[in-house]
Amino acid sequence: MKRKISSLLCVLGMVFSVISCQIPASPQEGEGSDASSQWLAYPETQCADPWGYCNKSGDKTVCVREHLEKLGVDVLAVTVSGSLGDGAVCLACQCASGRIFKVKVNQADVDRVVALGFKKF
């Protein structure tokens, strides 16, 4: 009986982790990608993001923009969707926080941003 329960919990954990990492497939309202730019998305983690700890303001989009610009990426727009706590129930550094950062960059910068963990959508 204990083996069945632990197997069930393990399977449910895997299902929830896959579901929590889904990135919405639509661009921001009124702003689609064109031939010269691309929207990319990054599911924020509890504390393992490429831009590190952000304490400059309550708006982490500022830190995302500054980090990418420091790497030579021309950032056209940055938005965030979701809210803290919408992700899986996990407080480890690599676990999702529930928020997704979306950045619009020039087509020439897409490969560099994808290498940081962002995904095309």
Residue pairs with C-beta under 8 A, 6 or more apart in sequence:
16 88
17 88
20 43
20 87
20 88
20 96
20 98
21 43
21 96
23 41
23 43
23 100
23 119
23 121
24 41
24 81
24 100
24 121
25 121
26 121
27 33
27 39
27 102
27 121
28 39
28 77
28 79
28 102
28 104
31 39
31 77
31 104
32 39
33 39
33 104
35 107
36 106
36 107
37 76
37 104
37 105
37 106
37 107
38 104
38 105
38 106
38 107
38 110
38 120
39 102
39 103
39 104
39 120
39 121
40 102
40 103
40 104
40 105
40 110
40 113
40 114
40 118
40 119
40 120
40 121
41 100
41 101
41 102
41 103
41 118
41 119
41 121
42 49
42 64
42 100
42 101
42 102
42 103
42 116
42 117
42 118
42 119
43 87
43 96
43 97
43 99
43 100
44 60
44 80
44 96
44 97
44 98
44 99
44 100
44 101
45 93
45 94
45 95
45 96
45 97
46 90
46 91
46 92
46 93
46 94
46 95
46 96
46 97
47 53
47 93
48 93
48 94
50 67
50 116
50 117
51 60
51 63
51 64
51 66
51 67
52 63
52 67
54 60
54 62
54 63
56 62
56 63
56 66
60 80
60 101
61 78
61 79
61 80
61 101
64 78
64 101
64 103
65 75
65 78
65 103
68 75
68 103
68 105
68 113
68 116
69 75
71 112
71 116
72 109
72 112
73 105
73 109
73 112
73 113
74 105
74 106
74 109
75 103
75 104
75 105
76 103
76 104
76 105
76 106
77 102
77 103
77 104
78 101
78 102
78 103
78 104
79 101
79 102
80 99
80 100
80 101
80 102
81 99
81 100
81 102
82 98
82 99
82 100
83 98
83 99
84 97
84 98
84 99
85 97
85 98
86 97
86 98
86 99
87 95
87 96
87 97
87 98
87 99
88 95
88 96
90 96
103 113
103 118
105 113
110 120
114 120
